[in-house]
Amino acid sequence: MLPKRFTRRGLVCAGLSFVFAGSAFNAAAVTDPIGSTNVTVADPTVPRPPGTPCVVQLFSGLTFTDFNTRPYTYTPPTGCGTHWAKVVLEADFSVTVGRQYDRTATLWLGGVNLYFGTTQEPSAAVAPSWHVERDLTDYSALLRQAGNGQAVIGNVVNSTYTGVIGGSARLLFYPASPGAPAAKAPDAIYPLGSDAVGNTVALGNSDSQLAKALSLPRNVERAYLDVFVQSQNADEFWYTCVPDQYAAQVQECGGGNFREAEVSIDGQPAGVAPVYPWIYTGGIDPYLWRPTPGVQTLNFMPYRVDLTPFAGVLSDGAPHQVAVSVAGANNYFSATASLLVYLDPHLKQVSGQIERNTLVDQPPTPTISDSLVTDASGNITGDINTELSRHFIIQGYANTSHGRVHTKVEQTVSFADTQGFTINATTYRQVSDQLTSVDSVSQSSVGAFVIGRYSEQLSYPLHLDFTQQVAADGSFALATVVHQNYAKHGQHQLFDITLYSADVNNTVDSADTLYFDASGHLTSHTGQHSAQAFAFSDSLGGCYRRNVTAQSGVVTGYASGSGCRNNQNSVSWFSHPDGSPDSGNAVLGW
């Protein structure tokens, strides 16, 4: 039977009320990257409205060589008003040639997260650089006030780890105009973290919480929580771990492979946020992710939890604890969350209560089964299965200036994972097939009339095939095949009429084989190839398609717009082709 595998950590170092007033946004042309070894992704940038933006530079030319934060000050722009059509964060990062781990990168303002992602690992010959964007229109209330922020990229630079990370970031504010009205953004933003400038909180186990007692305005009519939970340390490869009772037998990390973020209000379950199996650029085999990293690796998307059924409760004037935990956390997850609230402009006091909450009696406890067989020689074959599916309804009402509004959030959240093992004297193979899925409907009613409905389906498939083969001389090969996907469908309805729907699909496939001598030293690698396909379409005719292929660390194929009208990408400026969240009930136009 093989010894525990070589470390996988790294072998080297707005609202829709104006949808029909918008115009199409033609994605900017990109220089043909074929032949490049630099970071190349198929992801879309954030589409922009017409007009010239005001630009606020957050920082420029910073370097990250230690674990100290890099503070900056923020002042709102002048000359673009205070209610913008769109706000976009742009950030550019790079790392010098040499050896360096991937690092977690976050940007903050007033305790609120503006960006969350990781960095690209360099090589001895390639100093990668990359660009990220985030739609921050829903954070406009935060950005109307001056404040303090900081960039956090903890990094070690010494004689061994030589890569110096650099970065710059700015905010672009697009002024409102007749063709691009001011967004119907939340009226207030509240971070859950305790750091007044901003930082993540480590959740070491299932009982750990990111929590804050908030005293909110007394006229909350809608509320949403943007959640990020990022696996770290022993939890980085949580998707390959097995329940503790199997860990020694199959030579894997323990703690199981079910992870899910749980949201609560005053200790009562209030929602669920699925955990995406992000793989960082040093993960499993670093060559897999050069030059194209995994799905969202450099730029995470938050998951938005609809807490509107609790609007009446949150408006009662008392402090309420809003908390996030990670079921299954096993040292540890970095977490941050921001509460976005819409206020009733015509009423000083909203009242209401929760009418139904079936999530209360459904703890996040998966079912475990196995078909493992150990023969007389100690060879192991078989599967370990982990499953959990919960259907729940959370319903509440709020007495608003529009009348008594009943909001029902109905979701089915499912997790299914099968890990197949083949372990003998010359082979260690683990094949993981995991699927997290969410089917969600948020519905608002006044009396018998359904006045707003937002449905969303999410799918996070992950396939990982890892095979270690040992030769007679003790040398060995590690072959890895990875398939990742992020799929999202959203649909907005008003009075049972579909106003808008959109689909996002992001897929990355990559493979590589590493070779080691009998002493465990890396000698070579071969067969590296990868492909990313990104597709977006919506009911207004918006279309975005981009495909990237690479071989041996070099971009070999690049196609943009193929399959769209006139073979050109064209999306509406208010759309979310990157998969970033929007507030479904913004369609109400309140």
VOTOR-790380 format. One record per residue (C-alpha): chain; x, y, z. Coordinates in pm, 1 decimal, m for minus. Example, Ala and Ser with C-alpha at 12.3 -4.5 7.8 and 13.67 -1.06 7.14 Angstrom:
<kolzas>
mol|xx|yy|zz
A|1230.0|m450.0|780.0
A|1367.0|m106.0|714.0
</kolzas>
This chain:
<kolzas>
mol|xx|yy|zz
A|0.0|0.0|0.0
A|132.7|343.7|m87.8
A|238.2|594.2|171.9
A|40.0|914.2|204.9
A|58.8|1107.3|m121.0
A|293.4|1395.5|m186.4
A|158.5|1723.8|m48.6
A|m110.9|1880.1|m265.7
A|m54.7|2227.2|m124.0
A|195.8|2312.3|m390.7
A|498.0|2147.5|m536.5
A|658.4|2476.2|m629.2
A|650.3|2764.5|m500.6
A|m2949.2|4772.4|m942.4
A|m3282.7|4713.6|m989.6
A|m3469.8|4584.6|m1291.9
A|m3735.6|4855.1|m1302.6
A|m3540.2|5020.5|m1584.3
A|m3430.6|4720.5|m1784.6
A|m3593.3|4836.7|m2103.2
A|m3424.8|5176.6|m2085.3
A|m3077.2|5029.7|m2115.9
A|m2858.8|4981.5|m2415.7
A|m2637.8|4691.7|m2509.3
A|m2277.1|4693.4|m2398.4
A|m2028.0|4555.3|m2646.4
A|m1741.9|4388.9|m2466.0
A|m1410.7|4557.0|m2534.2
A|m1177.3|4382.4|m2770.8
A|m900.3|4183.8|m2606.2
A|m554.5|4144.8|m2751.1
A|m508.5|3795.2|m2889.2
A|m323.7|3609.5|m2610.7
A|m224.8|3301.1|m2813.9
A|134.0|3214.8|m2733.2
A|121.2|3394.7|m2397.1
A|231.0|3235.9|m2070.3
A|60.7|3507.1|m1865.6
A|m269.9|3464.1|m1682.4
A|m550.5|3425.5|m1935.1
A|m914.2|3376.1|m1837.4
A|m1245.9|3365.1|m2020.3
A|m1435.6|3558.2|m1751.1
A|m1623.9|3872.8|m1857.4
A|m1549.6|4210.7|m1710.4
A|m1831.0|4410.6|m1549.0
A|m2044.8|4576.8|m1822.1
A|m2064.9|4955.6|m1805.1
A|m2337.7|5212.7|m1868.0
A|m2284.0|5500.8|m2110.0
A|m2100.4|5805.1|m1984.5
A|m1762.4|5894.6|m1840.8
A|m1702.3|5767.3|m1488.4
A|m1550.8|5952.5|m1196.7
A|m1245.9|5762.8|m1074.5
A|m1129.7|5728.8|m715.0
A|m790.2|5563.5|m672.4
A|m783.0|5348.0|m360.0
A|m413.3|5266.4|m383.6
A|m143.3|5237.1|m646.4
A|185.7|5051.6|m669.1
A|161.9|4878.6|m333.2
A|384.5|4579.8|m263.4
A|300.8|4294.8|m29.0
A|603.9|4137.9|135.8
A|473.0|4062.6|486.9
A|152.5|4010.2|683.3
A|91.3|4375.8|765.5
A|m218.3|4540.5|621.5
A|m186.1|4823.6|370.0
A|m421.2|5105.6|480.9
A|m576.1|5364.3|252.8
A|m830.6|5644.1|286.1
A|m1139.1|5689.5|74.0
A|m1325.2|6006.1|m22.9
A|m1639.4|5993.2|m241.7
A|m1606.0|6133.1|m594.1
A|m1715.7|6480.9|m691.1
A|m1888.7|6568.2|m1015.5
A|m2085.0|6243.8|m1053.6
A|m2364.3|6303.8|m803.5
A|m2434.0|6075.5|m506.8
A|m2667.0|5820.3|m667.6
A|m2488.5|5636.1|m945.5
A|m2600.0|5412.4|m1228.3
A|m2315.3|5174.6|m1154.7
A|m2005.3|5143.2|m938.1
A|m1720.0|4915.0|m1043.5
A|m1407.0|4810.3|m858.1
A|m1103.1|4750.7|m1078.9
A|m787.6|4596.0|m937.4
A|m461.5|4489.1|m1098.6
A|m217.7|4249.8|m934.8
A|116.9|4096.2|m1023.0
A|389.8|3883.2|m870.0
A|756.8|3876.5|m958.2
A|933.5|3568.6|m1093.0
A|1056.8|3318.3|m840.2
A|892.4|3092.9|m585.7
A|581.6|3195.9|m397.7
A|263.9|3040.9|m261.9
A|m76.7|3155.2|m371.1
A|m204.4|3410.0|m120.2
A|m547.3|3525.0|m9.9
A|m628.2|3880.0|m122.6
A|m898.5|4104.5|24.2
A|m989.8|4474.1|m4.5
A|m1198.6|4657.0|256.3
A|m1372.0|4983.5|337.3
A|m1537.9|5065.6|668.8
A|m1540.2|4698.8|766.7
A|m1712.6|4594.5|442.3
A|m1548.8|4360.4|194.2
A|m1494.7|4509.6|m153.1
A|m1303.2|4217.8|m304.8
A|m1210.6|3860.0|m209.5
A|m987.4|3627.5|m409.3
A|m647.1|3460.9|m426.4
A|m328.6|3525.4|m619.9
A|m158.0|3348.5|m907.8
A|161.3|3159.4|m829.6
A|470.1|3265.7|m1027.5
A|741.1|3046.2|m1177.4
A|1110.9|3090.6|m1234.8
A|1038.4|3226.0|m1582.9
A|690.8|3385.6|m1560.4
A|590.7|3692.2|m1356.1
A|212.0|3674.9|m1386.4
A|m18.4|3975.6|m1380.6
A|m397.3|3977.9|m1375.8
A|m699.4|4206.3|m1363.4
A|m1016.2|4164.5|m1156.2
A|m1342.7|4357.0|m1132.0
A|m1640.4|4355.7|m898.6
A|m1978.5|4520.7|m936.5
A|m2021.2|4729.5|m619.5
A|m2337.4|4915.2|m720.5
A|m2529.5|4754.6|m434.9
A|m2273.0|4902.8|m194.6
A|m2342.7|5261.6|m302.9
A|m2467.6|5360.3|44.6
A|m2126.4|5272.6|189.3
A|m1945.7|5463.0|m85.6
A|m2132.0|5790.2|m24.9
A|m1929.4|5841.7|291.7
A|m1558.3|5894.9|344.4
A|m1384.5|5617.6|531.9
A|m1079.1|5407.5|597.2
A|m993.0|5093.6|406.9
A|m712.0|4845.7|373.5
A|m566.0|4589.7|138.9
A|m475.6|4257.0|295.2
A|m244.1|4013.7|115.1
A|m32.8|3830.5|370.1
A|292.8|3727.5|204.3
A|635.9|3597.6|299.1
A|943.1|3713.9|109.6
A|1280.4|3568.4|201.8
A|1563.2|3369.2|44.8
A|1326.3|3079.0|m28.9
A|997.6|3250.1|m115.1
A|1103.7|3532.3|m341.8
A|787.1|3641.1|m522.1
A|683.7|3997.3|m440.4
A|313.4|4069.3|m494.5
A|210.9|4413.2|m616.8
A|m124.1|4578.3|m672.3
A|m336.2|4882.8|m750.3
A|m712.2|4940.0|m717.4
A|m965.8|5206.7|m803.9
A|m1340.3|5266.3|m802.6
A|m1529.0|5387.9|m1109.4
A|m1855.7|5575.8|m1053.0
A|m2088.5|5603.9|m1353.0
A|m2324.3|5903.6|m1319.9
A|m2697.3|5856.7|m1359.1
A|m2848.9|5968.6|m1687.4
A|m3181.8|5932.9|m1872.2
A|m3049.8|5618.7|m2040.7
A|m2892.7|5483.8|m1723.1
A|m3097.3|5583.2|m1416.8
A|m2958.1|5567.0|m1066.9
A|m2960.6|5212.4|m935.4
A|m3216.2|5111.8|m674.9
A|m2941.9|5009.7|m437.9
A|m2977.4|4913.5|m69.3
A|m3009.6|5205.3|171.7
A|m2756.9|5078.3|426.2
A|m2472.1|4824.9|452.0
A|m2366.6|4657.9|777.4
A|m2054.7|4437.7|805.3
A|m2066.8|4147.1|1049.2
A|m1695.7|4157.9|1133.6
A|m1559.0|4335.8|1439.8
A|m1271.3|4510.1|1256.6
A|m1383.6|4867.6|1189.3
A|m1167.7|4885.1|874.8
A|m1217.4|4525.4|766.7
A|m1074.0|4176.8|785.2
A|m1188.4|3817.4|774.4
A|m1277.1|3603.9|1076.1
A|m1144.4|3247.7|1112.2
A|m1411.8|2980.8|1169.6
A|m1225.2|2680.4|1307.0
A|m1514.2|2438.3|1355.5
A|m1888.0|2407.1|1313.2
A|m1954.6|2600.6|1634.4
A|m1738.3|2900.3|1539.8
A|m1935.0|3208.7|1433.5
A|m1891.1|3531.7|1248.3
A|m2152.8|3724.7|1444.5
A|m2260.4|4078.0|1523.4
A|m2543.9|4232.1|1719.0
A|m2698.3|4499.3|1497.0
A|m2943.8|4773.2|1591.4
A|m3105.1|4851.8|1258.0
A|m3337.4|5131.4|1147.0
A|m3701.7|5067.4|1235.6
A|m3824.1|5069.0|875.6
A|m3644.3|4775.2|711.8
A|m3855.7|4628.0|432.8
A|m3600.5|4400.1|262.7
A|m3271.6|4248.7|376.4
A|m2997.8|4038.2|214.9
A|m2669.3|3895.7|338.2
A|m2367.6|3868.2|106.9
A|m2155.1|3578.6|232.5
A|m1796.8|3471.3|160.1
A|m1649.0|3162.6|326.3
A|m1305.5|3056.6|200.1
A|m1130.5|2732.8|295.7
A|m788.3|2767.5|457.6
A|m516.0|2559.6|622.6
A|m632.9|2200.5|690.1
A|m965.3|2284.5|526.7
A|m812.2|2396.2|195.7
A|m878.2|2057.9|38.4
A|m1200.6|1986.5|226.7
A|m1358.1|1843.7|m89.1
A|m1114.4|1549.7|m80.8
A|m1144.6|1472.2|291.5
A|m1335.2|1175.4|432.8
A|m1524.4|1116.6|758.1
A|m1286.3|1051.7|1046.1
A|m1368.5|680.8|1067.5
A|m1222.5|627.4|718.0
A|m923.3|863.1|728.5
A|m657.0|610.7|830.0
A|m795.0|337.8|607.0
A|m784.7|542.4|285.4
A|m494.7|767.5|386.3
A|m691.8|1090.5|354.7
A|m765.2|1398.8|565.0
A|m1046.5|1353.5|814.3
A|m1338.1|1576.6|903.6
A|m1556.1|1470.6|610.0
A|m1615.4|1663.3|288.5
A|m1948.1|1831.5|357.4
A|m1923.7|2207.9|406.1
A|m2207.4|2458.9|409.4
A|m2248.4|2810.2|549.5
A|m2536.8|2849.3|794.9
A|m2697.0|3189.7|858.2
A|m2888.6|3262.5|1177.3
A|m3072.5|3553.4|1335.7
A|m3085.4|3553.6|1715.6
A|m2984.3|3188.1|1706.0
A|m3269.4|3089.4|1473.7
A|m3172.3|2934.7|1136.9
A|m3235.6|3199.5|873.1
A|m3073.8|3071.8|554.6
A|m2806.0|2864.1|388.6
A|m2509.2|2961.9|170.4
A|m2348.1|2680.3|m30.9
A|m1968.8|2660.6|m31.8
A|m1800.0|2664.6|m371.0
A|m1502.2|2423.2|m403.8
A|m1252.8|2686.3|m514.2
A|m909.0|2546.6|m603.7
A|m619.3|2788.8|m568.2
A|m326.3|2814.7|m804.7
A|m98.5|2611.6|m578.9
A|m362.4|2344.8|m531.9
A|m303.8|1975.1|m606.9
A|m60.2|2042.1|m893.4
A|37.7|2405.8|m966.0
A|94.4|2332.1|m1335.0
A|m278.5|2266.4|m1371.1
A|m349.0|2637.9|m1329.0
A|m88.4|2791.9|m1558.4
A|m187.1|3006.2|m1736.9
A|m561.7|2957.9|m1666.9
A|m666.9|2922.5|m1302.2
A|m975.5|2742.0|m1173.3
A|m1330.6|2874.2|m1156.5
A|m1336.6|3209.7|m970.4
A|m993.8|3140.1|m818.7
A|m874.2|3498.5|m861.2
A|m1212.5|3663.0|m796.9
A|m1471.2|3496.8|m572.6
A|m1841.9|3573.4|m610.7
A|m2041.4|3616.6|m286.7
A|m2356.4|3415.5|m225.2
A|m2656.6|3633.5|m141.7
A|m2899.6|3504.6|121.9
A|m3250.1|3655.3|118.6
A|m3340.7|3752.2|477.2
A|m3648.5|3956.5|381.9
A|m3889.3|3731.1|577.3
A|m3720.0|3872.9|889.0
A|m3767.8|4239.3|787.1
A|m4046.7|4302.7|1038.1
A|m3848.4|4141.9|1319.0
A|m3531.6|4335.4|1234.5
A|m3730.9|4662.3|1246.7
A|m3845.3|4631.6|1608.5
A|m3572.2|4858.0|1747.5
A|m3398.6|4585.9|1947.4
A|m3048.9|4460.6|1869.1
A|m3045.4|4136.4|1670.4
A|m2752.2|3901.6|1628.6
A|m2683.9|3802.9|1268.1
A|m2435.1|3516.7|1244.5
A|m2260.5|3291.4|993.5
A|m2104.1|2953.6|1068.9
A|m1967.2|2675.7|848.1
A|m2110.1|2330.0|905.7
A|m1825.7|2078.5|888.4
A|m1546.7|2335.6|929.4
A|m1230.4|2155.8|1035.5
A|m961.9|2427.0|1073.9
A|m1050.9|2660.2|913.3
A|m1262.2|2893.4|693.8
A|m1203.1|3267.9|647.8
A|m1540.2|3438.6|658.0
A|m1690.8|3777.3|594.1
A|m2048.4|3891.5|539.1
A|m2231.9|4217.4|477.9
A|m2598.1|4287.5|551.4
A|m2773.3|4493.3|281.6
A|m3103.4|4654.5|381.7
A|m3370.1|4847.6|193.4
A|m3573.6|5095.1|399.3
A|m3935.5|5201.9|358.6
A|m3910.1|5567.2|247.5
A|m4268.0|5644.9|349.6
A|m4288.8|5483.9|693.1
A|m4082.9|5533.9|1008.4
A|m4187.4|5207.0|1171.4
A|m4223.1|4871.4|999.1
A|m4360.6|4586.5|1204.4
A|m4404.2|4217.1|1140.1
A|m4302.6|3868.5|1235.8
A|m4192.6|3526.9|1113.9
A|m4487.9|3307.0|1023.8
A|m4312.1|2985.7|927.1
A|m3958.7|2847.1|941.5
A|m3910.5|2481.5|854.8
A|m3530.8|2512.5|851.2
A|m3535.8|2517.2|1231.7
A|m3581.3|2141.3|1264.3
A|m3338.8|2042.5|987.7
A|m2979.2|2036.0|1114.0
A|m2701.6|2015.5|850.3
A|m2618.6|1651.8|919.9
A|m2524.3|1449.0|611.1
A|m2581.2|1076.6|562.7
A|m2263.8|869.9|527.0
A|m2235.7|527.2|361.9
A|m1960.8|319.5|204.5
A|m1887.2|15.5|m11.9
A|m1519.1|m16.8|80.8
A|m1366.6|m363.3|61.7
A|m1024.5|m467.2|194.2
A|m890.5|m795.4|58.9
A|m647.7|m1037.7|220.7
A|m349.1|m845.0|81.5
A|m469.6|m517.3|226.7
A|m579.4|m375.4|m108.7
A|m873.9|m136.8|m82.4
A|m1145.4|m65.6|m336.1
A|m1485.2|99.5|m308.8
A|m1667.5|424.5|m246.3
A|m1750.4|659.9|38.3
A|m2077.9|848.6|m9.3
A|m2190.4|1169.2|159.8
A|m2538.5|1311.5|101.6
A|m2766.3|1579.9|238.9
A|m3073.1|1743.3|88.2
A|m3295.4|1989.2|271.6
A|m3613.4|2155.0|154.0
A|m3729.5|2444.4|368.0
A|m3963.2|2742.3|373.3
A|m3905.6|3062.7|566.7
A|m4200.2|3301.1|555.6
A|m4270.2|3629.0|728.9
A|m4465.3|3949.9|686.8
A|m4385.7|4317.0|718.8
A|m4640.9|4596.1|759.2
A|m4508.7|4858.6|518.6
A|m4637.2|5170.7|347.4
A|m4730.3|4937.8|58.5
A|m4949.3|4727.7|285.2
A|m4877.5|4397.8|457.3
A|m4616.6|4225.4|242.9
A|m4569.3|3851.6|290.3
A|m4231.6|3718.5|177.9
A|m4163.7|3347.9|137.1
A|m3821.2|3203.5|68.3
A|m3841.3|2840.5|m42.4
A|m3524.6|2644.6|m110.6
A|m3393.4|2297.7|m176.5
A|m3022.1|2278.8|m99.1
A|m2849.8|1950.8|m183.7
A|m2502.5|1804.3|m147.4
A|m2394.8|1470.4|m296.2
A|m2041.4|1333.0|m300.8
A|m1893.0|999.7|m400.3
A|m1525.5|925.6|m345.5
A|m1396.2|610.8|m509.9
A|m1069.2|454.6|m396.0
A|m828.2|204.8|m549.3
A|m533.2|145.4|m315.6
A|m271.4|m126.8|m355.6
A|105.5|m175.6|m361.5
A|160.6|31.4|m674.6
A|m148.8|248.9|m707.2
A|m327.9|511.0|m503.9
A|m628.7|645.7|m690.4
A|m902.9|870.2|m559.1
A|m1189.0|979.0|m782.5
A|m1418.0|1242.3|m630.5
A|m1750.0|1342.0|m782.0
A|m1923.2|1618.2|m593.0
A|m2234.6|1822.5|m666.9
A|m2377.0|2108.8|m464.7
A|m2707.3|2245.1|m595.6
A|m2959.7|2507.0|m490.7
A|m3314.5|2558.6|m615.5
A|m3453.0|2877.3|m464.4
A|m3764.8|3094.0|m495.5
A|m3820.0|3426.8|m317.9
A|m4177.7|3547.8|m347.2
A|m4351.4|3863.7|m223.8
A|m4728.7|3891.8|m194.8
A|m4984.5|4151.0|m94.9
A|m5309.5|3977.1|m16.0
A|m5373.0|3716.0|m283.2
A|m5149.3|3886.6|m539.7
A|m4792.3|3770.0|m601.7
A|m4624.0|4099.0|m680.5
A|m4264.7|3982.0|m711.1
A|m4091.1|3650.3|m763.8
A|m3724.6|3568.9|m808.8
A|m3614.7|3213.3|m876.2
A|m3256.6|3093.2|m887.3
A|m3091.4|2761.5|m960.6
A|m2724.3|2701.3|m886.3
A|m2503.0|2403.2|m959.5
A|m2143.6|2348.4|m842.1
A|m2008.0|2021.2|m991.4
A|m1653.8|1910.0|m916.5
A|m1477.5|1603.4|m1058.8
A|m1128.2|1523.5|m933.4
A|m929.5|1218.1|m1044.5
A|m596.3|1178.5|m865.0
A|m372.9|877.6|m941.8
A|m34.1|794.8|m793.6
A|163.3|516.1|m962.0
A|484.5|378.1|m811.9
A|752.7|216.6|m1031.9
A|976.7|m70.9|m931.2
A|1268.3|166.6|m858.8
A|1059.4|373.0|m618.0
A|1000.6|664.9|m849.9
A|639.4|763.0|m897.9
A|399.9|964.0|m1109.2
A|103.7|1177.4|m997.1
A|m165.0|1225.1|m1263.0
A|m450.4|1469.0|m1197.3
A|m765.0|1548.4|m1393.4
A|m998.5|1823.2|m1271.9
A|m1338.4|1940.1|m1395.5
A|m1505.6|2242.3|m1233.6
A|m1830.3|2415.0|m1321.2
A|m2036.8|2707.1|m1196.0
A|m2387.0|2726.8|m1340.2
A|m2654.2|2980.6|m1245.6
A|m3003.5|3055.3|m1375.9
A|m3204.0|3350.2|m1244.8
A|m3552.0|3466.3|m1335.0
A|m3744.0|3778.0|m1229.2
A|m4123.0|3784.2|m1245.7
A|m4387.4|4044.9|m1171.9
A|m4753.7|3941.0|m1154.0
A|m4650.8|3604.5|m1305.2
A|m4494.2|3777.9|m1605.8
A|m4127.8|3703.8|m1666.1
A|m3949.0|4035.5|m1697.4
A|m3596.1|3907.6|m1716.1
A|m3396.7|3587.4|m1699.3
A|m3027.1|3509.8|m1733.4
A|m2791.4|3212.4|m1742.5
A|m2424.2|3191.8|m1647.1
A|m2202.5|2890.4|m1711.3
A|m1831.8|2878.5|m1627.9
A|m1632.7|2557.3|m1682.4
A|m1265.2|2478.0|m1633.9
A|m1102.8|2146.3|m1729.8
A|m737.2|2078.9|m1659.1
A|m495.2|1786.3|m1645.5
A|m126.9|1726.0|m1576.3
A|114.2|1451.5|m1466.7
A|405.6|1506.1|m1227.4
A|709.1|1276.8|m1205.3
A|921.5|1222.2|m894.0
A|1237.4|1025.5|m824.3
A|1259.8|769.6|m545.2
A|1359.7|1043.7|m301.2
A|1043.1|1239.7|m372.7
A|1206.0|1514.8|m576.2
A|1009.1|1653.6|m869.4
A|1190.3|1568.7|m1191.5
A|946.7|1674.2|m1464.4
A|585.0|1707.4|m1567.1
A|399.9|1629.4|m1888.1
A|64.6|1643.4|m2057.1
A|m48.6|1974.6|m1910.3
A|m355.4|2103.7|m2086.5
A|m650.4|2313.4|m1979.3
A|m961.1|2477.0|m2116.1
A|m1204.6|2735.4|m1986.0
A|m1543.4|2806.5|m2141.1
A|m1756.4|3096.0|m2016.1
A|m2110.0|3158.7|m2143.5
A|m2378.0|3413.0|m2052.6
A|m2715.5|3477.9|m2211.0
A|m3028.0|3662.5|m2107.2
A|m3385.7|3717.1|m2220.3
A|m3301.4|4057.7|m2367.7
A|m3072.0|3903.0|m2624.2
A|m2753.8|3955.3|m2427.7
A|m2481.5|3708.8|m2520.5
A|m2125.4|3652.3|m2404.2
A|m1903.6|3362.8|m2507.3
A|m1532.4|3318.1|m2453.7
A|m1309.9|3010.4|m2466.4
A|m945.9|2967.2|m2370.8
A|m728.1|2660.1|m2421.3
A|m371.0|2604.1|m2309.1
A|m103.5|2338.8|m2337.1
A|225.5|2313.3|m2149.2
A|157.8|2649.1|m1983.2
A|103.9|2839.9|m2306.4
A|m223.7|2974.0|m2446.6
A|m301.2|2776.0|m2761.3
A|m656.5|2881.8|m2838.9
A|m873.6|3186.7|m2779.1
A|m1220.9|3253.0|m2917.3
A|m1455.3|3534.3|m2818.9
A|m1815.0|3590.6|m2928.5
A|m1852.0|3266.0|m3118.2
A|m2219.4|3170.3|m3113.1
A|m2341.1|3521.8|m3034.7
A|m2509.1|3744.3|m3290.5
A|m2256.2|3853.7|m3552.6
A|m2004.2|3654.8|m3347.6
A|m1972.3|3947.4|m3108.0
A|m2026.8|3963.1|m2733.6
A|m2300.2|4210.2|m2645.0
A|m2468.1|4242.8|m2304.7
A|m2681.3|4507.6|m2136.7
A|m2487.1|4737.3|m1905.1
A|m2703.8|4650.5|m1603.8
A|m2666.5|4273.0|m1642.0
A|m2446.3|4042.6|m1431.9
A|m2262.5|3820.6|m1680.8
A|m1997.8|3737.1|m1418.7
A|m2254.6|3567.2|m1193.7
A|m2246.5|3834.9|m923.7
A|m2567.3|3856.2|m719.1
A|m2858.3|4089.5|m759.7
A|m3158.4|4146.7|m536.1
A|m3452.5|3967.0|m689.2
A|m3713.3|4189.1|m530.2
A|m3554.3|4501.8|m676.9
A|m3801.7|4441.1|m957.2
A|m4067.8|4588.0|m729.4
A|m3922.6|4933.2|m779.8
A|m3995.0|5046.6|m423.7
</kolzas>
